Amino acid sequence: MTATPPVPLAAADPLAVFTEWFARAEAEEPNDPNAMTLATAARNGLPSARIVLLKEWDARGFVFYSNRESRKGEELADNPEVALLFHWKSLRRQVRIEGRAAPVTDAEADAYYASRPRLSRIGAWASSQSRELSARGELERRVAEFEARFPGEAIPRPPHWSGWRVVPARFEFWQDMPFRLHDRTVFTRSGETSAGPIWATMKLFP
């Protein structure tokens, strides 16, 4: 029996392919199409992974925000090489991205922070992310403390809260296929021009 051929990728530019796939995920994925696994490694090489939310992307890279004093923040400071994974289960597609994370500018972090709901901005002050919490009541007390400290909408961005941009060096686009004969297409950054990166493309066995 011959398997159904995969949907052909629309472009030789992985960012264009990602943009097309993400648009479909936004239209059809029921929950958080911008959710992505972020994998980091500590200085001793031990890996860790968690879900974060993609907030923007363009030719410069893929941006997410968090607490710089969290476990992920400390690991990114020690080792900026990371991997991202989007898994759109209902679409039967995955995108894997490998690259290097670098801090966004203060202006970018300020702009995104200001766009967040008020309680999310308060939470960025109240949460000592990844640190031990004695009881839920301690977090609620800290939220109340910072709500009293910042009673209006003018809440400055905490100095420990910012974002990172992952500059991609490798993409893999995965499509589920019958009989586990999945389609895998890899783009690897092989050079740079004034117009942007040069990408080498290959297929992988499933």
Steps between C-alpha positions, in 0.01 A plus 500: 500500500632847411477762776331834437762758397573779751377855456784674312671786680405834349841667493874450522511748790427328834359819650242515219410135562469564874279802438266294281485213748449734796211678326326167455568409864347830612190421295460135600693414817252526792740611773810721503639453148795715612596255777848358451733278698820679594791266573808633679804346666673595822873566527551134599316383186178385669202584276162643594190586300180695554220662299527873429302722263635642177420872500643611167726386222660647190821462302699578816362207701237368742419697817374390842497669842564383855677562828878525456547359852296186427662165425466561128646849536803374688554219250472740207762721661736203533424339163301692237472202261134389504240295319135589436221258411150579373263202504164564337331171582175565316695589184741207541795732452812593693764767454838467669731802520856504631697818555654747738303720740594863559327760722252735335551873543363684802266690267355175364455356849338822624256504208389141544479529880275804466263301275437231763191495726548688825498189722760334276723804547445482877582128488836572340588694816339258746640172372855392588476258212651153550577572869347293780150612606404416859125518433256647247416766753850644474450568128156653565651724769770620261241570229301711746817680608589602145140590414518748789840622385377557143129597532462631146595393151849652514695190601868505403663191357693309767876505435508119512228455235584513130509297181722303266519466124601161360698543178437178306780290355287196414133430428329165463145478365329169584175375348317191623452243225324161484688191618747722691665598171519857623639785290795693646656803332804674649631849430853573627652848498805472273600863443399864498440761232389862512148373428501254787608145587567223251322173579604150395210253478482124538254223579538255790380143535206481740 
